[in-house]
Every structure is written in C-alpha cells, then in structure tokens.
Amino acid sequence: MAALERSLAMRLINVYTLKLEELWDENVKDYAILSHRCEDGEASFAGMQNLALASNMKGFVKSQKSCEHAVNDGYNYAWVDAC
C-alpha cells in the first residue's frame, strides 16, 4: 500500500515586507526563528494579517527586530511563534 503524500503549508514572515506568506513544503526555504514569552499587546497571527493594526501593537517591535536580524544573517523569511 502506497503511503499517502501530504503537502503542508507554513506561514512565514517575509523579512523585507513583514507580510505573511504561505509556502508549501517543497517551497520552504531556510528561515530564522523567534521564540519568545508572550506579553500583553503582542501581535497575534490574526493581527499580522493587517500590518497597519499590528504595527501599533506593543509587541510588534519584537517581530520587526527579529526580521532585521534575519536580514543581517542572510535570511529572507522568519517564523515567530504567535501568541
């Protein structure tokens, strides 16, 4: 019996645009990871759908700075654990 093949999508932040992009497993590139403690005012997954709103949240700076570090380290994408 042949094994079922499943494609999985990842939502990564484009470090240049700060927009979420959905990439399928065969298209996933190397990416930086930000894992952090959630505090009040964090940008949530839903919040990241609207950058104008997310950028006004206190915790958005963490994602923004993480993307800046990712650029400096040669990455095009970042993954942030959503609160």
Buried (B, 14 or more C-beta within 10 A) or exposed (E): EEEEEEEEEBBBBBBEEBEBBEBEEEEBEEBBEBEEEEEEEBBEEEBBEEBEEBBEBEBBEBBBEBBEEBBEEEBBBBBBEBB
